[in-house]
């Protein structure tokens, strides 16, 4: 493994621009789309922080992998994430009119348009991921990517987590069960951001592979816990979505189960754990270290 000493602000600017350019090119190629590209593009390029695609690039750079070899998983994961948000906001799901500070897709267009745009984004993600663009990436790696991402968004991942999340409508849920839901609906995709680049490193020790898995899992759980906390401490304007949505739905989360102080302590302990893994992997000077701190310290 080789550390990458790139300044985080420089990294964030460079690779945010890279993924936005890739998205622009992707949607520009589909001119005979009968209009469905518009809601797809609207949701994909609407004030996203691109954290998941940045995690893909940061992980790859920490391992010394060329950015061009990371473009497909980064783009595919970004499209999958956007699809999940579109469907998450639907009236039959979380019923939220605001996303990233703008009207949700089903508000800006229509409910049917939002459903179809989400479906099309999911399909497009796998179309992009399965194209053999580089001889340096073996067919086996492409198959591993497709298998990993498929599991991350299916019944063992986002879809299963969302189903369980919608099935509990009171605050009596146990913390262990809530962790299970967060592991499926949020951590599964964050973990994919870490592990898909890791599969490109042929010489990785099995112990380090497991450390990257642990890193992705804890970071994903922490991402959702931080969202829980921000729902109580930030405004809708800052968040770019409805504040305290869980309260309105009588939905359990970390804050209403543990309280603010214990939730803050849990996040701090997770951050300490994450930083230990970073040290064990000897990538303290990497953008991956910086973006993990960014996830813990963000205010929206």
MIDOSE-1310 file (N, C-alpha, C; in nm, 2 decimals, decimal comma, always signed):
residues 300
xxxx	+0,08/-0,12/+0,00/+0,00/+0,00/+0,00/+0,09/+0,12/+0,00; +0,04/+0,23/-0,07/+0,12/+0,35/-0,07/+0,03/+0,47/-0,03; +0,08/+0,55/+0,06/+0,00/+0,66/+0,11/+0,00/+0,77/+0,00; -0,11/+0,85/+0,00/-0,12/+0,96/-0,09/-0,14/+1,08/-0,01
xxxx	-0,04/+1,18/-0,02/-0,04/+1,29/+0,06/-0,11/+1,41/+0,01; -0,20/+1,39/-0,09/-0,27/+1,50/-0,15/-0,35/+1,57/-0,05; -0,35/+1,70/-0,05/-0,43/+1,78/+0,04/-0,58/+1,75/+0,02; -0,65/+1,74/+0,13/-0,79/+1,69/+0,12/-0,88/+1,79/+0,04
xxxx	-0,86/+1,92/+0,06/-0,94/+2,02/-0,01/-0,91/+2,01/-0,16; -0,79/+1,98/-0,19/-0,75/+1,97/-0,33/-0,81/+1,84/-0,39; -0,80/+1,73/-0,31/-0,86/+1,60/-0,35/-1,01/+1,62/-0,37; -1,08/+1,68/-0,27/-1,22/+1,69/-0,28/-1,26/+1,77/-0,41
xxxx	-1,19/+1,88/-0,43/-1,23/+1,96/-0,55/-1,20/+1,88/-0,68; -1,09/+1,82/-0,69/-1,05/+1,75/-0,81/-1,15/+1,63/-0,84; -1,18/+1,55/-0,74/-1,26/+1,43/-0,77/-1,41/+1,46/-0,76; -1,45/+1,57/-0,70/-1,59/+1,61/-0,72/-1,61/+1,66/-0,86
xxxx	-1,52/+1,73/-0,91/-1,52/+1,78/-1,05/-1,52/+1,66/-1,15; -1,44/+1,56/-1,11/-1,43/+1,44/-1,20/-1,56/+1,36/-1,20; -1,62/+1,34/-1,09/-1,75/+1,26/-1,09/-1,86/+1,34/-1,16; -1,86/+1,47/-1,13/-1,97/+1,56/-1,20/-1,95/+1,56/-1,35
xxxx	-1,83/+1,56/-1,40/-1,80/+1,56/-1,54/-1,85/+1,42/-1,60; -1,82/+1,31/-1,52/-1,86/+1,18/-1,57/-2,01/+1,17/-1,58; -2,08/+1,23/-1,48/-2,23/+1,23/-1,48/-2,28/+1,31/-1,60; -2,23/+1,43/-1,62/-2,27/+1,51/-1,73/-2,25/+1,43/-1,86
xxxx	-2,14/+1,37/-1,88/-2,12/+1,29/-2,01/-2,21/+1,18/-2,02; -2,24/+1,11/-1,91/-2,33/+1,00/-1,91/-2,47/+1,04/-1,95; -2,52/+1,15/-1,90/-2,66/+1,19/-1,94/-2,66/+1,25/-2,07; -2,55/+1,31/-2,12/-2,55/+1,38/-2,25/-2,55/+1,28/-2,36
xxxx	-2,52/+1,15/-2,34/-2,51/+1,05/-2,44/-2,65/+1,00/-2,47; -2,75/+1,03/-2,39/-2,88/+0,97/-2,40/-2,98/+1,07/-2,45; -2,98/+1,11/-2,58/-3,06/+1,21/-2,63/-3,20/+1,16/-2,68; -3,21/+1,03/-2,70/-3,34/+0,98/-2,74/-3,41/+0,91/-2,63
xxxx	-3,42/+0,97/-2,52/-3,46/+0,91/-2,39/-3,61/+0,94/-2,36; -3,68/+1,01/-2,44/-3,82/+1,04/-2,42/-3,84/+1,12/-2,29; -3,74/+1,19/-2,25/-3,75/+1,28/-2,13/-3,71/+1,22/-2,00; -3,69/+1,09/-1,99/-3,66/+1,03/-1,86/-3,53/+1,08/-1,81
xxxx	-3,44/+1,12/-1,90/-3,30/+1,16/-1,86/-3,32/+1,29/-1,77; -3,42/+1,37/-1,79/-3,43/+1,49/-1,71/-3,44/+1,47/-1,56; -3,54/+1,39/-1,51/-3,54/+1,36/-1,37/-3,42/+1,28/-1,32; -3,36/+1,20/-1,40/-3,24/+1,13/-1,36/-3,12/+1,23/-1,34
xxxx	-3,11/+1,32/-1,43/-3,00/+1,42/-1,42/-3,03/+1,52/-1,31; -3,15/+1,56/-1,30/-3,19/+1,65/-1,19/-3,15/+1,60/-1,05; -3,18/+1,48/-1,03/-3,15/+1,42/-0,89/-3,01/+1,39/-0,88; -2,94/+1,35/-0,98/-2,80/+1,31/-0,97/-2,70/+1,43/-0,95
xxxx	-2,74/+1,55/-1,01/-2,65/+1,66/-1,01/-2,70/+1,78/-0,92; -2,80/+1,75/-0,84/-2,87/+1,85/-0,76/-2,80/+1,86/-0,62; -2,69/+1,94/-0,61/-2,62/+1,98/-0,49/-2,58/+1,86/-0,41; -2,53/+1,75/-0,47/-2,48/+1,64/-0,40/-2,34/+1,67/-0,34
xxxx	-2,31/+1,60/-0,23/-2,18/+1,61/-0,17/-2,08/+1,51/-0,23; -2,14/+1,41/-0,30/-2,06/+1,31/-0,37/-1,97/+1,23/-0,27; -2,01/+1,22/-0,15/-1,93/+1,15/-0,05/-1,89/+1,01/-0,09; -1,99/+0,93/-0,14/-1,97/+0,79/-0,17/-1,87/+0,77/-0,28
xxxx	-1,88/+0,85/-0,39/-1,79/+0,84/-0,50/-1,65/+0,89/-0,45; -1,64/+0,99/-0,37/-1,52/+1,04/-0,31/-1,45/+0,93/-0,23; -1,53/+0,85/-0,16/-1,48/+0,74/-0,08/-1,41/+0,63/-0,17; -1,47/+0,61/-0,28/-1,42/+0,52/-0,38/-1,28/+0,56/-0,42
xxxx	-1,27/+0,69/-0,47/-1,14/+0,74/-0,51/-1,04/+0,75/-0,40; -1,08/+0,79/-0,28/-0,99/+0,80/-0,16/-0,93/+0,66/-0,13; -1,02/+0,56/-0,13/-0,97/+0,42/-0,10/-0,87/+0,38/-0,20; -0,90/+0,40/-0,33/-0,81/+0,36/-0,43/-0,68/+0,43/-0,43
xxxx	-0,68/+0,56/-0,40/-0,56/+0,63/-0,39/-0,47/+0,59/-0,28; -0,54/+0,55/-0,17/-0,46/+0,50/-0,05/-0,39/+0,37/-0,08; -0,44/+0,30/-0,18/-0,38/+0,17/-0,22/-0,29/+0,19/-0,34; -0,28/+0,31/-0,39/-0,19/+0,33/-0,51/-0,25/+0,30/-0,64
xxxx	-0,39/+0,30/-0,65/-0,46/+0,26/-0,77/-0,48/+0,38/-0,86; -0,47/+0,37/-0,99/-0,49/+0,48/-1,08/-0,63/+0,52/-1,08; -0,66/+0,66/-1,07/-0,80/+0,71/-1,07/-0,88/+0,65/-1,18; -0,83/+0,64/-1,30/-0,91/+0,59/-1,42/-0,97/+0,46/-1,39
xxxx	-0,90/+0,37/-1,31/-0,96/+0,24/-1,28/-1,07/+0,24/-1,18; -1,09/+0,36/-1,12/-1,19/+0,37/-1,01/-1,31/+0,44/-1,06; -1,31/+0,49/-1,19/-1,42/+0,57/-1,24/-1,55/+0,49/-1,25; -1,54/+0,37/-1,29/-1,66/+0,29/-1,31/-1,73/+0,26/-1,18
xxxx	-1,66/+0,21/-1,08/-1,73/+0,19/-0,95/-1,78/+0,32/-0,88; -1,70/+0,43/-0,90/-1,74/+0,56/-0,84/-1,87/+0,61/-0,90; -1,88/+0,60/-1,04/-2,00/+0,65/-1,11/-2,12/+0,56/-1,08; -2,09/+0,43/-1,08/-2,20/+0,33/-1,05/-2,26/+0,35/-0,91
xxxx	-2,18/+0,37/-0,81/-2,22/+0,39/-0,68/-2,30/+0,52/-0,66; -2,25/+0,62/-0,73/-2,32/+0,75/-0,72/-2,46/+0,74/-0,78; -2,47/+0,67/-0,89/-2,61/+0,65/-0,96/-2,70/+0,57/-0,87; -2,64/+0,46/-0,80/-2,72/+0,38/-0,71/-2,77/+0,46/-0,59
xxxx	-2,68/+0,54/-0,54/-2,72/+0,63/-0,42/-2,83/+0,72/-0,46; -2,82/+0,78/-0,58/-2,92/+0,88/-0,62/-3,06/+0,80/-0,64; -3,05/+0,69/-0,70/-3,17/+0,61/-0,72/-3,24/+0,58/-0,58; -3,16/+0,55/-0,48/-3,21/+0,51/-0,35/-3,27/+0,63/-0,28
xxxx	-3,22/+0,75/-0,31/-3,27/+0,87/-0,25/-3,41/+0,91/-0,31; -3,41/+0,90/-0,45/-3,54/+0,92/-0,52/-3,65/+0,84/-0,46; -3,63/+0,71/-0,45/-3,73/+0,62/-0,40/-3,76/+0,64/-0,25; -3,65/+0,68/-0,18/-3,67/+0,70/-0,03/-3,76/+0,82/-0,01
xxxx	-3,77/+0,92/-0,09/-3,85/+1,04/-0,08/-3,99/+1,02/-0,12; -4,03/+0,91/-0,18/-4,16/+0,89/-0,24/-4,27/+0,89/-0,13; -4,39/+0,93/-0,16/-4,50/+0,93/-0,06/-4,52/+0,80/+0,01; -4,50/+0,69/-0,06/-4,52/+0,56/+0,00/-4,40/+0,51/+0,09
xxxx	-4,29/+0,59/+0,09/-4,17/+0,56/+0,17/-4,16/+0,66/+0,28; -4,06/+0,75/+0,27/-4,04/+0,85/+0,38/-4,12/+0,98/+0,36; -4,18/+0,99/+0,24/-4,27/+1,10/+0,20/-4,20/+1,24/+0,24; -4,09/+1,27/+0,17/-4,02/+1,39/+0,19/-4,02/+1,48/+0,07
xxxx	-4,06/+1,60/+0,08/-4,07/+1,69/-0,03/-3,94/+1,77/-0,07; -3,84/+1,75/+0,02/-3,71/+1,83/+0,00/-3,60/+1,73/+0,00; -3,51/+1,75/-0,10/-3,39/+1,67/-0,10/-3,27/+1,76/-0,15; -3,17/+1,76/-0,07/-3,05/+1,84/-0,11/-3,09/+1,99/-0,13
xxxx	-3,18/+2,04/-0,05/-3,23/+2,18/-0,05/-3,31/+2,21/-0,17; -3,36/+2,12/-0,25/-3,44/+2,14/-0,37/-3,56/+2,05/-0,36; -3,67/+2,07/-0,44/-3,78/+1,98/-0,44/-3,74/+1,84/-0,47; -3,79/+1,74/-0,40/-3,76/+1,60/-0,43/-3,80/+1,57/-0,57
xxxx	-3,75/+1,46/-0,63/-3,78/+1,43/-0,77/-3,92/+1,42/-0,80; -4,00/+1,35/-0,71/-4,14/+1,33/-0,74/-4,22/+1,46/-0,73; -4,16/+1,56/-0,66/-4,23/+1,69/-0,65/-4,19/+1,78/-0,78; -4,07/+1,77/-0,82/-4,02/+1,85/-0,93/-4,08/+1,79/-1,06
xxxx	-4,10/+1,66/-1,07/-4,16/+1,60/-1,19/-4,29/+1,54/-1,16; -4,29/+1,41/-1,13/-4,42/+1,34/-1,08/-4,38/+1,22/-1,02; -4,47/+1,16/-0,95/-4,44/+1,03/-0,87/-4,40/+0,92/-0,97; -4,47/+0,91/-1,08/-4,44/+0,80/-1,17/-4,30/+0,83/-1,24
xxxx	-4,27/+0,96/-1,27/-4,14/+0,99/-1,32/-4,03/+0,96/-1,23; -4,05/+0,98/-1,10/-3,95/+0,95/-1,00/-3,92/+0,80/-0,99; -4,03/+0,73/-0,99/-4,01/+0,58/-0,98/-3,93/+0,53/-1,10; -3,97/+0,57/-1,22/-3,90/+0,53/-1,34/-3,76/+0,58/-1,35
xxxx	-3,74/+0,70/-1,30/-3,60/+0,76/-1,30/-3,51/+0,68/-1,21; -3,56/+0,64/-1,09/-3,49/+0,56/-1,00/-3,45/+0,43/-1,06; -3,55/+0,36/-1,12/-3,53/+0,23/-1,18/-3,42/+0,24/-1,29; -3,43/+0,35/-1,37/-3,34/+0,37/-1,48/-3,19/+0,39/-1,43
xxxx	-3,18/+0,47/-1,32/-3,05/+0,49/-1,26/-2,99/+0,37/-1,21; -3,07/+0,28/-1,15/-3,01/+0,15/-1,10/-2,96/+0,07/-1,22; -3,04/+0,06/-1,32/-3,00/-0,02/-1,44/-2,88/+0,04/-1,50; -2,87/+0,17/-1,51/-2,76/+0,24/-1,58/-2,63/+0,21/-1,50
xxxx	-2,64/+0,21/-1,37/-2,53/+0,18/-1,28/-2,46/+0,05/-1,32; -2,54/-0,06/-1,34/-2,49/-0,19/-1,37/-2,44/-0,19/-1,52; -2,50/-0,12/-1,60/-2,46/-0,11/-1,74/-2,32/-0,05/-1,75; -2,30/+0,06/-1,67/-2,16/+0,12/-1,67/-2,06/+0,03/-1,60
xxxx	-2,10/-0,03/-1,49/-2,01/-0,12/-1,42/-1,96/-0,24/-1,49; -2,04/-0,29/-1,58/-2,01/-0,41/-1,65/-1,94/-0,39/-1,78; -1,91/-0,27/-1,82/-1,84/-0,24/-1,95/-1,69/-0,26/-1,92; -1,63/-0,35/-2,00/-1,48/-0,38/-1,98/-1,40/-0,27/-2,06
xxxx	-1,38/-0,17/-1,99/-1,31/-0,05/-2,04/-1,16/-0,06/-2,03; -1,10/-0,13/-1,94/-0,96/-0,13/-1,92/-0,91/-0,28/-1,91; -0,80/-0,30/-1,98/-0,74/-0,43/-1,98/-0,67/-0,47/-1,85; -0,64/-0,36/-1,77/-0,58/-0,38/-1,64/-0,68/-0,44/-1,54
xxxx	-0,81/-0,43/-1,57/-0,91/-0,49/-1,48/-0,96/-0,62/-1,55; -0,94/-0,73/-1,47/-0,99/-0,86/-1,53/-1,14/-0,87/-1,53; -1,19/-0,97/-1,61/-1,33/-1,00/-1,61/-1,38/-1,05/-1,47; -1,29/-1,11/-1,40/-1,32/-1,16/-1,27/-1,35/-1,05/-1,17
xxxx	-1,27/-0,94/-1,18/-1,30/-0,82/-1,10/-1,43/-0,76/-1,13; -1,46/-0,74/-1,26/-1,59/-0,69/-1,30/-1,71/-0,77/-1,24; -1,69/-0,90/-1,25/-1,80/-0,99/-1,19/-1,81/-0,97/-1,04; -1,69/-0,96/-0,97/-1,69/-0,93/-0,83/-1,76/-0,80/-0,80
xxxx	-1,73/-0,70/-0,87/-1,80/-0,57/-0,85/-1,95/-0,58/-0,86; -1,99/-0,64/-0,97/-2,14/-0,66/-0,99/-2,20/-0,74/-0,88; -2,14/-0,84/-0,84/-2,19/-0,93/-0,73/-2,20/-0,85/-0,60; -2,09/-0,78/-0,57/-2,08/-0,70/-0,44/-2,19/-0,59/-0,44
xxxx	-2,20/-0,52/-0,55/-2,29/-0,41/-0,55/-2,44/-0,46/-0,55; -2,46/-0,57/-0,62/-2,60/-0,63/-0,62/-2,64/-0,66/-0,48; -2,55/-0,73/-0,41/-2,59/-0,76/-0,27/-2,61/-0,64/-0,18; -2,53/-0,54/-0,21/-2,53/-0,42/-0,12/-2,66/-0,34/-0,13
xxxx	-2,73/-0,36/-0,25/-2,86/-0,28/-0,27/-2,98/-0,37/-0,26; -2,97/-0,50/-0,25/-3,08/-0,59/-0,25/-3,14/-0,62/-0,11; -3,19/-0,74/-0,09/-3,26/-0,77/+0,03/-3,16/-0,78/+0,15; -3,03/-0,80/+0,11/-2,92/-0,80/+0,22/-2,86/-0,67/+0,24
xxxx	-2,92/-0,57/+0,17/-2,86/-0,43/+0,18/-2,97/-0,32/+0,19; -2,97/-0,23/+0,09/-3,05/-0,11/+0,10/-3,20/-0,15/+0,10; -3,24/-0,23/+0,01/-3,39/-0,27/+0,00/-3,43/-0,33/+0,13; -3,36/-0,43/+0,18/-3,39/-0,50/+0,30/-3,40/-0,40/+0,42
xxxx	-3,30/-0,31/+0,43/-3,29/-0,22/+0,54/-3,41/-0,12/+0,53; -3,44/-0,07/+0,41/-3,56/+0,02/+0,40/-3,69/-0,05/+0,44; -3,70/-0,18/+0,40/-3,82/-0,25/+0,44/-3,84/-0,26/+0,59; -3,73/-0,30/+0,66/-3,73/-0,30/+0,80/-3,75/-0,17/+0,87
xxxx	-3,69/-0,07/+0,81/-3,71/+0,07/+0,86/-3,86/+0,11/+0,86; -3,92/+0,08/+0,75/-4,06/+0,12/+0,73/-4,16/+0,03/+0,82; -4,11/-0,08/+0,87/-4,19/-0,17/+0,94/-4,20/-0,14/+1,09; -4,11/-0,05/+1,14/-4,11/-0,01/+1,28/-4,16/+0,13/+1,29
xxxx	-4,26/+0,15/+1,36/-4,32/+0,29/+1,36/-4,34/+0,34/+1,50; -4,26/+0,29/+1,59/-4,26/+0,34/+1,73/-4,12/+0,34/+1,78; -4,10/+0,40/+1,90/-3,96/+0,41/+1,95/-3,92/+0,30/+2,05; -3,99/+0,19/+2,04/-3,96/+0,08/+2,14/-3,86/-0,02/+2,08
xxxx	-3,81/+0,01/+1,96/-3,71/-0,08/+1,90/-3,58/-0,09/+1,98; -3,52/-0,20/+1,99/-3,40/-0,22/+2,06/-3,28/-0,16/+1,98; -3,18/-0,12/+2,04/-3,06/-0,06/+1,97/-3,00/-0,16/+1,88; -2,99/-0,28/+1,92/-2,93/-0,39/+1,84/-3,01/-0,40/+1,70
xxxx	-3,14/-0,39/+1,71/-3,22/-0,40/+1,59/-3,20/-0,28/+1,50; -3,19/-0,16/+1,56/-3,17/-0,04/+1,49/-3,03/-0,05/+1,42; -2,93/-0,10/+1,49/-2,80/-0,12/+1,42/-2,80/-0,21/+1,30; -2,89/-0,31/+1,31/-2,90/-0,41/+1,20/-2,96/-0,33/+1,08
xxxx	-3,06/-0,25/+1,11/-3,13/-0,17/+1,00/-3,03/-0,08/+0,93; -2,95/-0,01/+1,02/-2,85/+0,09/+0,97/-2,74/+0,01/+0,89; -2,71/-0,11/+0,93/-2,61/-0,19/+0,86/-2,65/-0,22/+0,72; -2,78/-0,25/+0,71/-2,83/-0,28/+0,57/-2,86/-0,16/+0,49
xxxx	-2,93/-0,06/+0,54/-2,98/+0,05/+0,45/-2,87/+0,16/+0,43; -2,77/+0,17/+0,51/-2,67/+0,27/+0,49/-2,53/+0,22/+0,48; -2,49/+0,13/+0,58/-2,36/+0,08/+0,58/-2,32/-0,01/+0,46; -2,42/-0,08/+0,41/-2,39/-0,17/+0,30/-2,33/-0,10/+0,18
xxxx	-2,39/+0,02/+0,14/-2,33/+0,09/+0,03/-2,20/+0,16/+0,06; -2,19/+0,22/+0,18/-2,06/+0,28/+0,22/-1,95/+0,17/+0,22; -1,99/+0,06/+0,26/-1,89/-0,05/+0,26/-1,85/-0,09/+0,12; -1,94/-0,09/+0,03/-1,91/-0,11/-0,11/-1,81/-0,01/-0,17
xxxx	-1,83/+0,12/-0,12/-1,74/+0,22/-0,17/-1,59/+0,19/-0,13; -1,58/+0,12/-0,02/-1,44/+0,08/+0,03/-1,39/-0,05/-0,04; -1,48/-0,15/-0,04/-1,44/-0,28/-0,08/-1,42/-0,30/-0,23; -1,50/-0,22/-0,31/-1,48/-0,24/-0,45/-1,35/-0,19/-0,50
xxxx	-1,29/-0,08/-0,45/-1,15/-0,05/-0,49/-1,05/-0,15/-0,43; -1,08/-0,20/-0,31/-0,99/-0,29/-0,25/-0,97/-0,42/-0,33; -1,07/-0,46/-0,41/-1,06/-0,58/-0,49/-0,96/-0,56/-0,60; -0,92/-0,44/-0,63/-0,82/-0,41/-0,73/-0,68/-0,43/-0,68
xxxx	-0,66/-0,44/-0,55/-0,53/-0,46/-0,49/-0,50/-0,61/-0,48; -0,41/-0,66/-0,57/-0,38/-0,81/-0,57/-0,30/-0,85/-0,45; -0,22/-0,77/-0,39/-0,12/-0,81/-0,29/-0,16/-0,78/-0,15; -0,29/-0,75/-0,13/-0,34/-0,71/+0,00/-0,34/-0,84/+0,09
xxxx	-0,29/-0,82/+0,21/-0,30/-0,93/+0,31/-0,44/-0,95/+0,35; -0,47/-1,08/+0,39/-0,61/-1,11/+0,43/-0,65/-1,03/+0,55; -0,55/-1,01/+0,64/-0,58/-0,93/+0,77/-0,62/-0,79/+0,73; -0,55/-0,73/+0,63/-0,58/-0,59/+0,59/-0,71/-0,58/+0,52
xxxx	-0,74/-0,69/+0,44/-0,87/-0,69/+0,38/-0,98/-0,68/+0,48; -0,97/-0,76/+0,59/-1,07/-0,76/+0,70/-1,08/-0,62/+0,77; -0,96/-0,56/+0,78/-0,96/-0,43/+0,84/-1,04/-0,32/+0,75; -1,02/-0,33/+0,62/-1,09/-0,24/+0,53/-1,24/-0,27/+0,54
xxxx	-1,28/-0,40/+0,56/-1,42/-0,43/+0,57/-1,48/-0,37/+0,70; -1,40/-0,39/+0,81/-1,45/-0,33/+0,94/-1,46/-0,18/+0,93; -1,36/-0,12/+0,86/-1,36/+0,03/+0,84/-1,49/+0,07/+0,77; -1,52/+0,00/+0,66/-1,64/+0,04/+0,58/-1,77/+0,02/+0,66
xxxx	-1,77/-0,09/+0,74/-1,89/-0,11/+0,82/-1,91/+0,00/+0,93; -1,81/+0,02/+1,00/-1,82/+0,12/+1,11/-1,85/+0,26/+1,06; -1,78/+0,30/+0,95/-1,80/+0,43/+0,89/-1,95/+0,44/+0,84; -2,00/+0,34/+0,78/-2,14/+0,34/+0,73/-2,24/+0,36/+0,84
xxxx	-2,22/+0,28/+0,95/-2,31/+0,29/+1,07/-2,30/+0,44/+1,13; -2,18/+0,49/+1,13/-2,15/+0,62/+1,19/-2,21/+0,73/+1,10; -2,21/+0,71/+0,97/-2,27/+0,80/+0,88/-2,42/+0,82/+0,92; -2,49/+0,71/+0,94/-2,63/+0,72/+0,97/-2,66/+0,77/+1,11
xxxx	-2,57/+0,74/+1,21/-2,59/+0,79/+1,34/-2,57/+0,95/+1,34; -2,47/+0,99/+1,26/-2,45/+1,13/+1,24/-2,57/+1,20/+1,18; -2,63/+1,14/+1,08/-2,76/+1,19/+1,03/-2,86/+1,20/+1,14; -2,87/+1,10/+1,22/-2,97/+1,11/+1,33/-2,94/+1,23/+1,42
xxxx	-2,82/+1,25/+1,45/-2,78/+1,36/+1,54/-2,81/+1,50/+1,47; -2,77/+1,51/+1,34/-2,79/+1,63/+1,27/-2,94/+1,67/+1,26; -3,03/+1,56/+1,26/-3,17/+1,59/+1,25/-3,22/+1,66/+1,37; -3,15/+1,66/+1,48/-3,19/+1,73/+1,60/-3,11/+1,86/+1,62
xxxx	-3,00/+1,87/+1,56/-2,91/+1,99/+1,59/-2,90/+2,09/+1,48; -2,95/+2,05/+1,35/-2,94/+2,14/+1,24/-3,08/+2,17/+1,19; -3,09/+2,28/+1,11/-3,21/+2,32/+1,06/-3,24/+2,25/+0,92; -3,36/+2,25/+0,88/-3,39/+2,20/+0,74/-3,31/+2,27/+0,63
xxxx	-3,29/+2,40/+0,65/-3,22/+2,48/+0,55/-3,08/+2,43/+0,54; -3,01/+2,40/+0,65/-2,87/+2,35/+0,65/-2,87/+2,21/+0,60; -2,96/+2,13/+0,65/-2,96/+1,99/+0,61/-2,99/+1,96/+0,47; -3,08/+2,05/+0,41/-3,12/+2,03/+0,27/-3,24/+1,93/+0,26
xxxx	-3,29/+1,89/+0,38/-3,41/+1,80/+0,39/-3,48/+1,83/+0,51; -3,60/+1,77/+0,53/-3,68/+1,80/+0,64/-3,62/+1,76/+0,78; -3,61/+1,86/+0,87/-3,56/+1,84/+1,00/-3,65/+1,75/+1,08; -3,58/+1,66/+1,17/-3,66/+1,57/+1,26/-3,77/+1,49/+1,19
xxxx	-3,73/+1,44/+1,07/-3,83/+1,36/+1,00/-3,87/+1,23/+1,08; -3,77/+1,17/+1,15/-3,80/+1,05/+1,23/-3,90/+1,08/+1,34; -3,89/+1,20/+1,40/-3,99/+1,24/+1,50/-4,13/+1,25/+1,44; -4,14/+1,31/+1,32/-4,27/+1,32/+1,25/-4,33/+1,18/+1,22
xxxx	-4,24/+1,09/+1,19/-4,29/+0,95/+1,16/-4,29/+0,86/+1,28; -4,26/+0,91/+1,40/-4,25/+0,83/+1,52/-4,15/+0,71/+1,50; -4,04/+0,75/+1,43/-3,94/+0,65/+1,39/-3,83/+0,64/+1,49; -3,79/+0,53/+1,54/-3,67/+0,52/+1,63/-3,54/+0,56/+1,56
xxxx	-3,46/+0,63/+1,63/-3,32/+0,65/+1,59/-3,23/+0,66/+1,71; -3,10/+0,69/+1,69/-3,01/+0,69/+1,80/-3,04/+0,79/+1,90; -3,08/+0,91/+1,86/-3,10/+1,02/+1,96/-3,22/+0,99/+2,04; -3,33/+0,95/+1,98/-3,45/+0,93/+2,07/-3,44/+0,80/+2,15
xxxx	-3,35/+0,71/+2,12/-3,33/+0,59/+2,20/-3,22/+0,62/+2,31; -3,11/+0,69/+2,28/-3,00/+0,71/+2,37/-2,99/+0,84/+2,43; -3,05/+0,94/+2,36/-3,03/+1,08/+2,40/-2,91/+1,15/+2,33; -2,91/+1,28/+2,33/-2,81/+1,35/+2,25/-2,66/+1,32/+2,30
xxxx	-2,64/+1,33/+2,43/-2,51/+1,31/+2,48/-2,45/+1,17/+2,45; -2,53/+1,07/+2,47/-2,48/+0,93/+2,45/-2,46/+0,91/+2,30; -2,54/+0,97/+2,22/-2,52/+0,96/+2,07/-2,39/+1,03/+2,03; -2,36/+1,14/+2,09/-2,23/+1,21/+2,06/-2,12/+1,13/+2,11
xxxx	-2,13/+1,06/+2,22/-2,02/+0,98/+2,28/-2,00/+0,85/+2,19; -2,11/+0,80/+2,14/-2,10/+0,68/+2,05/-2,03/+0,72/+1,92; -2,06/+0,83/+1,87/-1,99/+0,87/+1,75/-1,84/+0,90/+1,77; -1,81/+0,96/+1,89/-1,67/+0,98/+1,92/-1,59/+0,85/+1,94
xxxx	-1,65/+0,75/+2,00/-1,59/+0,62/+2,02/-1,57/+0,55/+1,88; -1,67/+0,57/+1,79/-1,65/+0,51/+1,66/-1,54/+0,58/+1,58; -1,53/+0,71/+1,60/-1,42/+0,78/+1,53/-1,28/+0,74/+1,58; -1,27/+0,71/+1,71/-1,15/+0,66/+1,77/-1,11/+0,52/+1,71
xxxx	-1,22/+0,44/+1,70/-1,20/+0,31/+1,64/-1,15/+0,32/+1,49; -1,22/+0,41/+1,42/-1,18/+0,43/+1,28/-1,04/+0,47/+1,26; -1,00/+0,56/+1,35/-0,86/+0,62/+1,34/-0,76/+0,51/+1,37; -0,80/+0,42/+1,46/-0,70/+0,31/+1,50/-0,69/+0,22/+1,38
xxxx	-0,80/+0,19/+1,31/-0,79/+0,10/+1,18/-0,70/+0,17/+1,08; -0,72/+0,30/+1,07/-0,63/+0,38/+0,97/-0,49/+0,37/+1,01; -0,45/+0,38/+1,13/-0,31/+0,36/+1,18/-0,26/+0,22/+1,15; -0,35/+0,12/+1,18/-0,31/-0,02/+1,16/-0,28/-0,04/+1,01
xxxx	-0,35/+0,02/+0,92/-0,33/+0,01/+0,78/-0,22/+0,09/+0,72; -0,17/+0,18/+0,81/-0,06/+0,27/+0,77/-0,10/+0,37/+0,66; -0,22/+0,42/+0,67/-0,26/+0,52/+0,57/-0,31/+0,65/+0,63; -0,23/+0,69/+0,74/-0,27/+0,81/+0,81/-0,27/+0,93/+0,72
xxxx	-0,18/+0,94/+0,62/-0,16/+1,06/+0,54/-0,25/+1,05/+0,42; -0,35/+0,97/+0,41/-0,43/+0,95/+0,29/-0,55/+1,04/+0,29; -0,61/+1,06/+0,18/-0,74/+1,13/+0,17/-0,85/+1,05/+0,23; -0,83/+0,92/+0,24/-0,93/+0,83/+0,30/-0,94/+0,86/+0,45
xxxx	-0,83/+0,89/+0,52/-0,83/+0,93/+0,66/-0,91/+1,07/+0,67; -0,88/+1,16/+0,58/-0,94/+1,29/+0,59/-1,09/+1,29/+0,56; -1,13/+1,21/+0,47/-1,27/+1,21/+0,43/-1,35/+1,13/+0,54; -1,29/+1,04/+0,61/-1,36/+0,97/+0,72/-1,38/+1,07/+0,84
xxxx	-1,28/+1,16/+0,86/-1,30/+1,27/+0,96/-1,40/+1,37/+0,92; -1,40/+1,39/+0,79/-1,51/+1,49/+0,73/-1,65/+1,43/+0,76; -1,67/+1,30/+0,75/-1,80/+1,24/+0,77/-1,84/+1,26/+0,91; -1,75/+1,24/+1,01/-1,78/+1,26/+1,15/-1,80/+1,40/+1,19
xxxx	-1,73/+1,49/+1,12/-1,73/+1,63/+1,16/-1,83/+1,72/+1,09; -1,90/+1,67/+0,98/-1,98/+1,75/+0,90/-2,10/+1,80/+0,97; -2,16/+1,91/+0,92/-2,27/+1,97/+0,99/-2,40/+1,97/+0,90; -2,39/+1,89/+0,79/-2,51/+1,87/+0,70/-2,50/+1,74/+0,63
